[in-house]
Amino acid sequence: MKGSRPGILRDRRASTWVRVCLLGGALSLSGCLPIPYPPYAENRISEETLQAIQPRLSTRSDVLLLLADPTVRGKEDAYFVYEWMQGHGGLIFVAAAGYTGVPVADAGSGSCNRFAIKFAPDGRVERTRQFLGKAKVAGKTLLDKNAKLIDSACSDPDLSAAIDAWVEMEPGHAP
């Protein structure tokens, strides 16, 4: 298919991991200590909260009381989108500096997830849906002032397009 570039994206992802491994090997040999960090979630919406938002029963006010201000508000508050970052773990490389350590590099992966809520004209919840983003690899070093951070996973045009299509979908149609 002309215009499709999945091979290039896969090659970039692979080359990022190769660079991370080479950097990790070099830093380990230079006296740096790689420290793994576990998966984490920032601003994750709990299952209990998701279950508390009931179509045709919950109102826009109920949602605002449960979740506060959304990341994105539709025109005339027709829908809300809440976003959270899911880190999938990674490594921080720390260099020895006297009796302390200095972080010199970071590599990991993360994904952006979104929870969309569409409201009926009367202000009641019409429908809800979770959108889970794809994991993206990112890294930075102490010298990279403008490095791509893992949070950049939240700028996912495919995820945004899927939410836009879902919001415009007529009620009762399958997603």
MDTraj code that builds the backbone (N, CA, C; nanometers):
import mdtraj as md
import numpy as np

residues = "MET LYS GLY SER ARG PRO GLY ILE LEU ARG ASP ARG ARG ALA SER THR TRP VAL ARG VAL CYS LEU LEU GLY GLY ALA LEU SER LEU SER GLY CYS LEU PRO ILE PRO TYR PRO PRO TYR ALA GLU ASN ARG ILE SER GLU GLU THR LEU GLN ALA ILE GLN PRO ARG LEU SER THR ARG SER ASP VAL LEU LEU LEU LEU ALA ASP PRO THR VAL ARG GLY LYS GLU ASP ALA TYR PHE VAL TYR GLU TRP MET GLN GLY HIS GLY GLY LEU ILE PHE VAL ALA ALA ALA GLY TYR THR GLY VAL PRO VAL ALA ASP ALA GLY SER GLY SER CYS ASN ARG PHE ALA ILE LYS PHE ALA PRO ASP GLY ARG VAL GLU ARG THR ARG GLN PHE LEU GLY LYS ALA LYS VAL ALA GLY LYS THR LEU LEU ASP LYS ASN ALA LYS LEU ILE ASP SER ALA CYS SER ASP PRO ASP LEU SER ALA ALA ILE ASP ALA TRP VAL GLU MET GLU PRO GLY HIS ALA PRO".split()
xyz = np.array([
    [0.0863, -0.1179, 0.0000],
    [0.0000, 0.0000, 0.0000],
    [0.0896, 0.1224, 0.0000],
    [0.0699, 0.2088, -0.0986],
    [0.1524, 0.3278, -0.1111],
    [0.1243, 0.4242, 0.0036],
    [0.2289, 0.4842, 0.0579],
    [0.2141, 0.5787, 0.1682],
    [0.2234, 0.5132, 0.3051],
    [0.2098, 0.3814, 0.3114],
    [0.2196, 0.3098, 0.4386],
    [0.3655, 0.2847, 0.4693],
    [0.4060, 0.3071, 0.5952],
    [0.5461, 0.2945, 0.6307],
    [0.5668, 0.2143, 0.7578],
    [0.4992, 0.0973, 0.7732],
    [0.5164, 0.0224, 0.8969],
    [0.6581, -0.0299, 0.9141],
    [0.7273, -0.0633, 0.8030],
    [0.8644, -0.1127, 0.8119],
    [0.9584, -0.0076, 0.8683],
    [0.9395, 0.1161, 0.8272],
    [1.0244, 0.2250, 0.8760],
    [1.0022, 0.2460, 1.0247],
    [0.8750, 0.2426, 1.0683],
    [0.8472, 0.2605, 1.2107],
    [0.9083, 0.1484, 1.2927],
    [0.8991, 0.0252, 1.2424],
    [0.9574, -0.0886, 1.3128],
    [1.1091, -0.0737, 1.3187],
    [1.1712, -0.0272, 1.2068],
    [1.3157, -0.0070, 1.2043],
    [1.3575, 0.1008, 1.3038],
    [1.2804, 0.2090, 1.3146],
    [1.3130, 0.3151, 1.4106],
    [1.3045, 0.2638, 1.5532],
    [1.1993, 0.1843, 1.5816],
    [1.1833, 0.1288, 1.7154],
    [1.3008, 0.0375, 1.7481],
    [1.3394, -0.0463, 1.6521],
    [1.4515, -0.1379, 1.6730],
    [1.5804, -0.0595, 1.6913],
    [1.6006, 0.0457, 1.6107],
    [1.7248, 0.1224, 1.6245],
    [1.7290, 0.1974, 1.7578],
    [1.6140, 0.2374, 1.8100],
    [1.6113, 0.3017, 1.9417],
    [1.6566, 0.2031, 2.0477],
    [1.6063, 0.0798, 2.0410],
    [1.6479, -0.0211, 2.1398],
    [1.7952, -0.0554, 2.1250],
    [1.8455, -0.0594, 2.0023],
    [1.9888, -0.0864, 1.9818],
    [2.0710, 0.0245, 2.0454],
    [2.0322, 0.1512, 2.0234],
    [2.1046, 0.2642, 2.0845],
    [2.0990, 0.2577, 2.2365],
    [1.9808, 0.2224, 2.2901],
    [1.9676, 0.2116, 2.4361],
    [2.0593, 0.1021, 2.4891],
    [2.0641, -0.0116, 2.4209],
    [2.1501, -0.1229, 2.4654],
    [2.2974, -0.0848, 2.4556],
    [2.3362, -0.0196, 2.3460],
    [2.4753, 0.0236, 2.3325],
    [2.5119, 0.1256, 2.4395],
    [2.4229, 0.2215, 2.4629],
    [2.4468, 0.3205, 2.5677],
    [2.4545, 0.2527, 2.7034],
    [2.3636, 0.1582, 2.7288],
    [2.3657, 0.0856, 2.8562],
    [2.4946, 0.0095, 2.8752],
    [2.5413, -0.0580, 2.7694],
    [2.6671, -0.1314, 2.7787],
    [2.7846, -0.0386, 2.8050],
    [2.7893, 0.0726, 2.7322],
    [2.8989, 0.1681, 2.7512],
    [2.8954, 0.2285, 2.8914],
    [2.7775, 0.2659, 2.9381],
    [2.7674, 0.3254, 3.0708],
    [2.8009, 0.2243, 3.1800],
    [2.7605, 0.0985, 3.1598],
    [2.7927, -0.0046, 3.2592],
    [2.9427, -0.0262, 3.2690],
    [3.0104, -0.0265, 3.1551],
    [3.1558, -0.0454, 3.1552],
    [3.2294, 0.0758, 3.2110],
    [3.1675, 0.1915, 3.2070],
    [3.2340, 0.3125, 3.2553],
    [3.2112, 0.3365, 3.4042],
    [3.1491, 0.2440, 3.4722],
    [3.1264, 0.2609, 3.6154],
    [2.9856, 0.3093, 3.6471],
    [2.9011, 0.3183, 3.5480],
    [2.7623, 0.3578, 3.5711],
    [2.6818, 0.2358, 3.6128],
    [2.5830, 0.2606, 3.6932],
    [2.4987, 0.1536, 3.7443],
    [2.3596, 0.1637, 3.6824],
    [2.3160, 0.0606, 3.6076],
    [2.1784, 0.0638, 3.5553],
    [2.0802, 0.0234, 3.6661],
    [1.9798, 0.1045, 3.6889],
    [1.8796, 0.0762, 3.7911],
    [1.7438, 0.0629, 3.7214],
    [1.6852, -0.0561, 3.7247],
    [1.5539, -0.0732, 3.6606],
    [1.4440, -0.0068, 3.7435],
    [1.3427, 0.0428, 3.6764],
    [1.2258, 0.0914, 3.7488],
    [1.1030, 0.0171, 3.6976],
    [1.0083, -0.0077, 3.7876],
    [0.8919, -0.0905, 3.7542],
    [0.7866, -0.0120, 3.6768],
    [0.6885, -0.0825, 3.6247],
    [0.5751, -0.0140, 3.5620],
    [0.5051, 0.0781, 3.6625],
    [0.4447, 0.1831, 3.6125],
    [0.3753, 0.2791, 3.6975],
    [0.2600, 0.3405, 3.6179],
    [0.1713, 0.4065, 3.6883],
    [0.0609, 0.4766, 3.6222],
    [0.0472, 0.6149, 3.6842],
    [0.0335, 0.7160, 3.6000],
    [0.0107, 0.8532, 3.6455],
    [-0.1340, 0.8904, 3.6167],
    [-0.2048, 0.9343, 3.7193],
    [-0.3443, 0.9792, 3.7056],
    [-0.4377, 0.8694, 3.6564],
    [-0.4070, 0.7464, 3.6878],
    [-0.4913, 0.6346, 3.6443],
    [-0.6281, 0.6426, 3.7108],
    [-0.7307, 0.6126, 3.6340],
    [-0.8672, 0.6103, 3.6855],
    [-0.8947, 0.4687, 3.7345],
    [-0.9351, 0.4562, 3.8592],
    [-0.9570, 0.3231, 3.9177],
    [-1.0791, 0.2545, 3.8552],
    [-1.0784, 0.1218, 3.8615],
    [-1.1914, 0.0427, 3.8111],
    [-1.3203, 0.0802, 3.8830],
    [-1.3112, 0.1042, 4.0135],
    [-1.4308, 0.1413, 4.0911],
    [-1.4915, 0.2710, 4.0387],
    [-1.4063, 0.3671, 4.0051],
    [-1.4555, 0.4945, 3.9529],
    [-1.5178, 0.4750, 3.8156],
    [-1.4522, 0.3954, 3.7318],
    [-1.5081, 0.3679, 3.5985],
    [-1.6457, 0.3022, 3.6095],
    [-1.6596, 0.2083, 3.7026],
    [-1.7869, 0.1384, 3.7221],
    [-1.8950, 0.2300, 3.7796],
    [-1.8541, 0.3341, 3.8513],
    [-1.9510, 0.4256, 3.9125],
    [-2.0200, 0.5150, 3.8089],
    [-1.9600, 0.5293, 3.6928],
    [-2.0184, 0.6122, 3.5870],
    [-2.1090, 0.5237, 3.5022],
    [-2.2386, 0.5394, 3.5208],
    [-2.3389, 0.4538, 3.4571],
    [-2.4141, 0.5279, 3.3463],
    [-2.4135, 0.4718, 3.2241],
    [-2.4931, 0.5326, 3.1169],
    [-2.6400, 0.5442, 3.1567],
    [-2.7012, 0.6548, 3.1171],
    [-2.8415, 0.6898, 3.1412],
    [-2.8731, 0.7201, 3.2877],
    [-2.7782, 0.6985, 3.3796],
    [-2.8013, 0.7286, 3.5211],
    [-2.7118, 0.8429, 3.5698],
    [-2.5831, 0.8357, 3.5403],
    [-2.4891, 0.9388, 3.5854],
    [-2.5062, 1.0653, 3.5016],
    [-2.4801, 1.1784, 3.5652],
    [-2.4905, 1.3075, 3.4968],
    [-2.3518, 1.3685, 3.4797],
    [-2.3471, 1.4757, 3.4016],
    [-2.2220, 1.5494, 3.3807],
    [-2.1657, 1.5958, 3.5158],
    [-2.2523, 1.6400, 3.6052],
    [-2.2087, 1.6837, 3.7385],
    [-2.1496, 1.5679, 3.8180],
    [-2.2110, 1.4495, 3.8093],
    [-2.1578, 1.3309, 3.8774],
    [-2.0152, 1.3017, 3.8297],
    [-1.9957, 1.3104, 3.6979],
    [-1.8637, 1.2824, 3.6405],
    [-1.7614, 1.3852, 3.6904],
    [-1.7992, 1.5111, 3.6901],
    [-1.7068, 1.6152, 3.7371],
    [-1.6732, 1.5968, 3.8850],
    [-1.7692, 1.5547, 3.9643],
    [-1.7420, 1.5295, 4.1066],
    [-1.6493, 1.4097, 4.1255],
    [-1.6643, 1.3075, 4.0428],
    [-1.5803, 1.1876, 4.0534],
    [-1.4389, 1.2095, 3.9982],
    [-1.4286, 1.2765, 3.8835],
    [-1.3013, 1.2832, 3.8118],
    [-1.2411, 1.4228, 3.7989],
    [-1.3118, 1.5250, 3.8426],
    [-1.2659, 1.6649, 3.8296],
    [-1.2624, 1.7049, 3.6821],
    [-1.1832, 1.8064, 3.6504],
    [-1.1807, 1.8590, 3.5137],
    [-1.1181, 1.7599, 3.4172],
    [-1.1794, 1.7442, 3.2997],
    [-1.1247, 1.6514, 3.2000],
    [-1.0029, 1.7105, 3.1287],
    [-0.9276, 1.6245, 3.0620],
    [-0.8155, 1.6685, 2.9799],
    [-0.8672, 1.7427, 2.8575],
    [-0.9764, 1.6911, 2.7994],
    [-1.0386, 1.7511, 2.6809],
    [-1.1882, 1.7620, 2.7062],
    [-1.2448, 1.8778, 2.6701],
    [-1.3897, 1.8993, 2.6779],
    [-1.4405, 1.9237, 2.5376],
    [-1.5470, 1.8540, 2.4991],
    [-1.6076, 1.8757, 2.3674],
    [-1.6850, 2.0064, 2.3644],
    [-1.7235, 2.0458, 2.2438],
    [-1.8026, 2.1674, 2.2270],
    [-1.9296, 2.1566, 2.3100],
    [-1.9583, 2.2595, 2.3889],
    [-2.0744, 2.2653, 2.4788],
    [-2.0788, 2.1457, 2.5739],
    [-1.9594, 2.0963, 2.6109],
    [-1.9447, 1.9824, 2.7042],
    [-2.0213, 1.8582, 2.6578],
    [-2.0241, 1.8353, 2.5263],
    [-2.0930, 1.7182, 2.4713],
    [-2.0196, 1.5885, 2.5067],
    [-1.8895, 1.5994, 2.5320],
    [-1.8117, 1.4824, 2.5746],
    [-1.6913, 1.5299, 2.6558],
    [-1.6402, 1.4397, 2.7387],
    [-1.5179, 1.4624, 2.8158],
    [-1.4197, 1.3509, 2.7809],
    [-1.2915, 1.3842, 2.7836],
    [-1.1867, 1.2832, 2.7684],
    [-1.0880, 1.3023, 2.8828],
    [-1.0614, 1.1943, 2.9553],
    [-0.9628, 1.1926, 3.0634],
    [-0.8449, 1.1078, 3.0170],
    [-0.7258, 1.1517, 3.0476],
    [-0.6049, 1.0884, 2.9973],
    [-0.5160, 1.0461, 3.1129],
    [-0.4504, 0.9294, 3.0993],
    [-0.3506, 0.8912, 3.1976],
    [-0.2348, 0.8215, 3.1276],
    [-0.1201, 0.8348, 3.1888],
    [0.0040, 0.7785, 3.1366],
    [0.0316, 0.6456, 3.2061],
    [0.0650, 0.5441, 3.1282],
    [0.1031, 0.4140, 3.1819],
    [0.2473, 0.3876, 3.1424],
    [0.3369, 0.3862, 3.2409],
    [0.4761, 0.3520, 3.2153],
    [0.4933, 0.2019, 3.2233],
    [0.5702, 0.1457, 3.1308],
    [0.5885, 0.0006, 3.1266],
    [0.7241, -0.0422, 3.1822],
    [0.7912, 0.0488, 3.2500],
    [0.9210, 0.0164, 3.3098],
    [1.0358, 0.0613, 3.2216],
    [1.1555, 0.0548, 3.2770],
    [1.2734, 0.0965, 3.2026],
    [1.3970, 0.0946, 3.2901],
    [1.4976, 0.1698, 3.2481],
    [1.6248, 0.1767, 3.3201],
    [1.6675, 0.3215, 3.3376],
    [1.7260, 0.3495, 3.4521],
    [1.7929, 0.4770, 3.4767],
    [1.9390, 0.4417, 3.5005],
    [2.0279, 0.5118, 3.4330],
    [2.1710, 0.4886, 3.4516],
    [2.2266, 0.5975, 3.5421],
    [2.2945, 0.5548, 3.6475],
    [2.3481, 0.6478, 3.7473],
    [2.5000, 0.6370, 3.7469],
    [2.5669, 0.7527, 3.7373],
    [2.7133, 0.7575, 3.7411],
    [2.7585, 0.7879, 3.8828],
    [2.8672, 0.7228, 3.9237],
    [2.9234, 0.7486, 4.0565],
    [2.9848, 0.8878, 4.0578],
    [2.9550, 0.9626, 4.1636],
    [3.0098, 1.0983, 4.1796],
    [3.0389, 1.1197, 4.3271],
    [3.1581, 1.0853, 4.3683],
    [3.1926, 1.0973, 4.5099],
    [3.1133, 0.9966, 4.5906],
    [3.0432, 1.0450, 4.6926],
    [2.9618, 0.9564, 4.7770],
    [2.8159, 0.9523, 4.7332],
    [2.7890, 1.0005, 4.6162],
    [2.6526, 1.0043, 4.5660],
    [2.6494, 0.9565, 4.4215],
    [2.5350, 0.9595, 4.3596],
    [2.5213, 0.9218, 4.2201],
    [2.4444, 1.0283, 4.1442],
    [2.4711, 1.0380, 4.0146],
    [2.4057, 1.1364, 3.9293],
    [2.3377, 1.0611, 3.8152],
    [2.2066, 1.0789, 3.7971],
    [2.1414, 1.0126, 3.6835],
    [2.1920, 1.0728, 3.5530],
    [2.2387, 0.9877, 3.4610],
    [2.2934, 1.0374, 3.3348],
    [2.2104, 0.9968, 3.2133],
    [2.1285, 0.8934, 3.2245],
    [2.0462, 0.8505, 3.1112],
    [1.9233, 0.7764, 3.1625],
    [1.8204, 0.7776, 3.0800],
    [1.6925, 0.7147, 3.1144],
    [1.6358, 0.6546, 2.9861],
    [1.5882, 0.5327, 2.9935],
    [1.5244, 0.4693, 2.8780],
    [1.4076, 0.3845, 2.9276],
    [1.2967, 0.3931, 2.8601],
    [1.1806, 0.3153, 2.9005],
    [1.0724, 0.3225, 2.7948],
    [0.9584, 0.2672, 2.8274],
    [0.8457, 0.2744, 2.7352],
    [0.7198, 0.3113, 2.8128],
    [0.6270, 0.3707, 2.7432],
    [0.5024, 0.4112, 2.8062],
    [0.3925, 0.4234, 2.7031],
    [0.2710, 0.4316, 2.7512],
    [0.1572, 0.4497, 2.6617],
    [0.0591, 0.5461, 2.7266],
    [-0.0153, 0.6107, 2.6416],
    [-0.1174, 0.7033, 2.6881],
    [-0.2520, 0.6349, 2.6729],
    [-0.3314, 0.6407, 2.7764],
    [-0.4638, 0.5805, 2.7732],
    [-0.5673, 0.6894, 2.7973],
    [-0.6834, 0.6715, 2.7397],
    [-0.7876, 0.7727, 2.7536],
    [-0.9213, 0.7066, 2.7847],
    [-1.0010, 0.7799, 2.8605],
    [-1.1366, 0.7381, 2.8943],
    [-1.2291, 0.8473, 2.8434],
    [-1.3171, 0.8112, 2.7497],
    [-1.4075, 0.9081, 2.6880],
    [-1.5495, 0.8869, 2.7390],
    [-1.6171, 0.9986, 2.7602],
    [-1.7556, 0.9961, 2.8077],
    [-1.8370, 1.0864, 2.7163],
    [-1.9389, 1.0314, 2.6531],
    [-2.0279, 1.1078, 2.5656],
    [-2.1568, 1.1331, 2.6419],
    [-2.2029, 1.2579, 2.6388],
    [-2.3246, 1.2957, 2.7108],
    [-2.4409, 1.3139, 2.6148],
    [-2.5605, 1.2779, 2.6610],
    [-2.6847, 1.3021, 2.5872],
    [-2.7202, 1.4507, 2.6022],
    [-2.8098, 1.5015, 2.5184],
    [-2.8483, 1.6429, 2.5289],
    [-2.9012, 1.6828, 2.6677],
    [-2.9588, 1.5879, 2.7425],
    [-3.0119, 1.6202, 2.8760],
    [-2.9028, 1.6199, 2.9844],
    [-2.7769, 1.5948, 2.9465],
    [-2.6664, 1.5996, 3.0431],
    [-2.6359, 1.4663, 3.1094],
    [-2.7093, 1.3625, 3.0740],
    [-2.6811, 1.2294, 3.1293],
    [-2.5760, 1.1596, 3.0425],
    [-2.5037, 1.0671, 3.1045],
    [-2.4023, 0.9903, 3.0313],
    [-2.4728, 0.9025, 2.9289],
    [-2.4339, 0.9172, 2.8039],
    [-2.4901, 0.8352, 2.6967],
    [-2.4111, 0.7053, 2.6818],
    [-2.2775, 0.7180, 2.6797],
    [-2.1911, 0.6001, 2.6691],
    [-2.0489, 0.6366, 2.7125],
    [-1.9710, 0.5335, 2.7443],
    [-1.8316, 0.5520, 2.7847],
    [-1.7450, 0.4481, 2.7140],
    [-1.6164, 0.4785, 2.7038],
    [-1.5244, 0.3809, 2.6449],
    [-1.3804, 0.4146, 2.6838],
    [-1.3029, 0.3098, 2.7122],
    [-1.1591, 0.3264, 2.7354],
    [-1.0862, 0.3052, 2.6035],
    [-0.9861, 0.3876, 2.5795],
    [-0.8995, 0.3754, 2.4629],
    [-0.7577, 0.3551, 2.5156],
    [-0.6983, 0.2410, 2.4816],
    [-0.5646, 0.2099, 2.5293],
    [-0.4648, 0.2361, 2.4175],
    [-0.3654, 0.3199, 2.4477],
    [-0.2652, 0.3565, 2.3481],
    [-0.1583, 0.2497, 2.3318],
    [-0.0822, 0.2610, 2.2242],
    [0.0279, 0.1697, 2.1967],
    [0.1499, 0.2135, 2.2775],
    [0.2273, 0.1158, 2.3225],
    [0.3500, 0.1468, 2.3963],
    [0.4506, 0.2104, 2.3015],
    [0.5180, 0.3151, 2.3496],
    [0.6211, 0.3837, 2.2723],
    [0.7491, 0.3865, 2.3543],
    [0.8598, 0.3698, 2.2859],
    [0.9910, 0.3708, 2.3502],
    [1.0452, 0.5132, 2.3462],
    [1.1043, 0.5560, 2.4562],
    [1.1651, 0.6887, 2.4615],
    [1.2846, 0.6838, 2.5555],
    [1.3706, 0.7809, 2.5408],
    [1.4863, 0.7889, 2.6277],
    [1.5457, 0.9280, 2.6239],
    [1.6325, 0.9567, 2.7190],
    [1.7006, 1.0864, 2.7229],
    [1.8304, 1.0696, 2.8009],
    [1.9200, 1.1625, 2.7787],
    [2.0435, 1.1644, 2.8559],
    [2.0540, 1.2985, 2.9262],
    [2.1495, 1.3074, 3.0156],
    [2.1720, 1.4309, 3.0908],
    [2.2017, 1.5478, 2.9967],
    [2.2595, 1.5180, 2.8808],
    [2.2984, 1.6226, 2.7863],
    [2.1860, 1.6639, 2.6923],
    [2.0778, 1.5880, 2.6872],
    [1.9663, 1.6168, 2.5972],
    [1.8688, 1.7150, 2.6617],
    [1.8802, 1.8405, 2.6259],
    [1.7896, 1.9421, 2.6815],
    [1.6486, 1.9281, 2.6255],
    [1.6384, 1.8938, 2.4971],
    [1.5077, 1.8841, 2.4318],
    [1.4751, 1.7391, 2.3976],
    [1.5109, 1.6471, 2.4859],
    [1.4912, 1.5049, 2.4583],
    [1.3438, 1.4698, 2.4551],
    [1.3127, 1.3702, 2.3727],
    [1.1762, 1.3174, 2.3665],
    [1.1512, 1.2402, 2.4955],
    [1.0538, 1.2823, 2.5716],
    [1.0220, 1.2155, 2.6972],
    [0.9148, 1.1108, 2.6756],
    [0.9030, 1.0189, 2.7695],
    [0.8013, 0.9143, 2.7590],
    [0.6620, 0.9757, 2.7537],
    [0.6409, 1.0911, 2.8190],
    [0.5094, 1.1546, 2.8162],
    [0.4651, 1.1884, 2.6746],
    [0.5595, 1.1918, 2.5783],
    [0.5210, 1.2215, 2.4412],
    [0.4321, 1.1124, 2.3839],
    [0.4200, 0.9987, 2.4537],
    [0.3291, 0.8930, 2.4097],
    [0.1863, 0.9455, 2.4052],
    [0.1562, 1.0513, 2.4801],
    [0.0203, 1.1046, 2.4840],
    [-0.0151, 1.1848, 2.3594],
    [0.0810, 1.2140, 2.2754],
    [0.0477, 1.2804, 2.1495],
    [0.0372, 1.1729, 2.0418],
    [-0.0723, 1.0989, 2.0456],
    [-0.0939, 0.9857, 1.9558],
    [-0.2086, 1.0189, 1.8614],
    [-0.1791, 1.0547, 1.7359],
    [-0.2862, 1.0932, 1.6429],
    [-0.3853, 0.9798, 1.6139],
    [-0.3387, 0.8546, 1.6142],
    [-0.4300, 0.7425, 1.5892],
    [-0.5324, 0.7306, 1.7018],
    [-0.4862, 0.7479, 1.8256],
    [-0.5761, 0.7414, 1.9405],
    [-0.6764, 0.8565, 1.9361],
    [-0.6291, 0.9749, 1.9028],
    [-0.7187, 1.0910, 1.8914],
    [-0.8227, 1.0705, 1.7811],
    [-0.7808, 1.0146, 1.6679],
    [-0.8741, 0.9895, 1.5575],
    [-0.9790, 0.8855, 1.5974],
    [-0.9376, 0.7831, 1.6714],
    [-1.0328, 0.6802, 1.7164],
    [-1.1365, 0.7409, 1.8110],
    [-1.0933, 0.8308, 1.8988],
    [-1.1868, 0.8960, 1.9909],
    [-1.2821, 0.9868, 1.9140],
    [-1.2293, 1.0642, 1.8191],
    [-1.3149, 1.1524, 1.7384],
    [-1.4224, 1.0721, 1.6641],
    [-1.3837, 0.9585, 1.6052],
    [-1.4805, 0.8744, 1.5331],
    [-1.5851, 0.8190, 1.6289],
    [-1.5407, 0.7793, 1.7485],
    [-1.6335, 0.7243, 1.8481],
    [-1.7337, 0.8307, 1.8943],
    [-1.6861, 0.9534, 1.9147],
    [-1.7731, 1.0629, 1.9602],
    [-1.8794, 1.0934, 1.8542],
    [-1.8409, 1.0888, 1.7264],
    [-1.9332, 1.1225, 1.6173],
    [-2.0289, 1.0087, 1.5845],
    [-2.0001, 0.8875, 1.6321],
    [-2.0823, 0.7709, 1.6044],
    [-2.2229, 0.7899, 1.6634],
    [-2.3213, 0.7441, 1.5886],
    [-2.4593, 0.7526, 1.6353],
    [-2.4803, 0.6552, 1.7520],
    [-2.5639, 0.6900, 1.8500],
    [-2.5918, 0.5982, 1.9608],
    [-2.6506, 0.4667, 1.9093],
    [-2.6114, 0.3572, 1.9728],
    [-2.6632, 0.2265, 1.9374],
    [-2.5828, 0.1538, 1.8315],
    [-2.4871, 0.2202, 1.7666],
    [-2.4023, 0.1535, 1.6672],
    [-2.2812, 0.0934, 1.7374],
    [-2.2371, -0.0193, 1.6880],
    [-2.1196, -0.0862, 1.7475],
    [-1.9947, -0.0041, 1.7205],
    [-1.9002, 0.0026, 1.8186],
    [-1.7750, 0.0770, 1.7964],
    [-1.6860, 0.0099, 1.6958],
])
top = md.Topology()
chain = top.add_chain()
for i, resn in enumerate(residues, 1):
    res = top.add_residue(resn, chain, resSeq=i)
    for name in ("N", "CA", "C"):
        top.add_atom(name, md.element.get_by_symbol(name[0]), res)
traj = md.Trajectory(xyz[None], top)
